[in-house]
Amino acid sequence: MASLKAGTRPPWVGLGAAVWVQIASGNSYAFPLYSHSLKSVLGFNQHQLTLLGVANDVGENFGLLAGFVCNRLPPWIVLLIGAIACFSGYGVLWLALSRTVQSLPYWLLWVALCVATNSCAWLGTAVLVTNMRNFPADRGTVAGILKGYCGLSAAVFTEIYGVMLHHSSSRLLLFLTLGIPVSCFITMYFIRPCVPASSEDSMKHGHFMFIQATSAALGLYVLTTTILNDILPLTSKLSYSAIAVMVLLLLAPLAVPVKMTFYRSSRAVIQESQNDPSDGIVCEGREDKSEPLLSNSSTEKYLGGPDENNDVSEINMLLAEGEGAVKKRRRPKRGEDFNFSEALIKADFWLLFLVFFVGVGTGVTVLNNMAQIGIAVGVHDTTILMSLFSFGNFVGRLGGGVVSEHFVRSKIIPRTIWMTLTQVIMIITYLLFASAIDGTLYAATSLLGFCYGVQFSVMVPTVSELFGLKHFGLLYNFISLGNPIGAFLFSGLLAGYIYDNEAAKQHGFDALASTMTCLGPDCFRLTFLILAAVCGFGVIMSLILTIRIKPVYEALYAGGSFRLPQSSTH
């Protein structure tokens, strides 16, 4: 792999390419767009469809294997695995829905959907781990940007589904089968580890602001065109023009590395002139060419040279053994690199897991039942509800990263305080849902989407700050399991059970309750009250966690700038 000198592409090219992968990694959010066709064409009942929703959530969030692999294989292989999973899983669903293959068993479709959405974990892990290591001093900002684009993917897929694919579920599944792997193949060359971006780069803040602004413009544009197309269908020419503008906005982050290539800062030019031609920012390719910290070559520079090779080898071995023996005697402190087993015995790890589980577990319950919630209160077209939730989710993910990054640097306020505040808002939102007051459904949906998004953008950098970046992929994906566990408990068991009971009361019999439609606010009222109580518990846990980790942030961000801790040797 050719080396690239300071001021050129990396690591900004990788961040720009990661935008496309993050949009692709939100493919699980497209489930509501084709689920109704699975039910009608394949003859599924509501119970079977609900179980497919569980497969969708399990596949999306089961990323332990991806987290384990990302430290052992280069990012392009992780992306390739995700592309294969997407192609094979959605391919089976397309064969079934298009009736190309008749009578595929239900269990095969459940597994296929689980495999298809598991691509989300592989794609998201590859870009998150790589870019957070490339920007270690800007973890909150990078996590907010990438998670923001992932949250926006639902609106992007809705735009493609309505404008370009003309509301055809079969075409959508074919698009997911082929389009996502193609985008991975195009971007995998650019997403690779680089020498971390300099914290002294005066233009870095402006570059991040530009990417955030273009992502916000994309979100507003997609929301506007989706609503307009629902009210006033666009002509064929206008439809493709709308898609072209969306693609240009998705390409906008690449303007940063293009600008840096042609208009490099004076600092970069001076640094390049002072450096040896071989000393540039090198992006790792398919093999790792980095040297160990105590290699023979580096020791020779300090202890003599090639003529003293034997002495150097002996001294090198003694130093390595001595350093390892000393550092093995202590466990890592919070802020240093933890391995998986060391993190599992820390109270802070499980507190963060519980707080995230409460926030996303209750939020995904509303998301999975969005269509039934709308129909129960008289809203039969839930497309706008999905768009509002998606846009709120995007704003929460992007804003959560930006706001938490600002206050952690200026006031040294732990990021988890924003999980606390948004879960307080979620309590109010669930009470609004339960009250079913006229005119509050759309506002409550947008607000819940915002709070739901903040949970993701805050959890991601918090994991890296408390437990390090070395095993970040595995630790982050383990905490992400709070999403499918919450979906199973709060949506599959709680909401489904209450909904079926209320439907049985309305229709007067139990035998077909799972296929009956429930109408009225009582369908979900008890569910929303329980979710509000669960969030109350989450607020208490989040406050405890915030108080406990305050000293960690004081050590990391003293003086208003991030200081990388020394990693412990295990």
Secondary structure, 3 states (H helix, E strand, C coil): CCCECCCCCCCHHHHHHHHHHHHHCCHHHHHHHHHHHHHHHHCCCHHHHHHHHHHHHHHHHCCHHHHHHCCCCCHHHHHHHHHHHHHHHHHHHHHHHCCCCCCCCHHHHHHHHHHHHHHHHHHHHHHHHHHHHHCHHHHHHHHHHHHHHHHHHHHHHHHHHHHHCCCCHHHHHHHHHHHHHHHHHHHCCCCCCCCCCCCCCCCHHHHHHHHHHHHHHHHHHHHHHHHHHHHCCCCHHHHHHHHHHHHHHHHHHHHHHHHHHHCCCHHHHHHHHHCCCCCCECCCCCCCCCCCCCCHHHHHHHHCCHHHHHHHHHHHHHHHHHHHHHHCCCCCCCCCCCCHHHHHCCHHHHHHHHHHHHHHHHHHHHHHCHHHHHHHCCCCCCHHHHHHHHHHHHHHHHHHHHHHHHHHHHCCCCCHHHHHHHHHHHHHHHHHHHHCCCCCHHHHHHHHHHHHHHHHHHHHHHHHHHHCCCCHHHHHHHHHCHHHHHHHHHHHHHHHHHHHHHHHHHHCCCCCHHHCCCCCHHHCHHHHHHHHHHHHHHHHHHHHHHHHHHHHHHHHCHHHCCCCCCCCCC
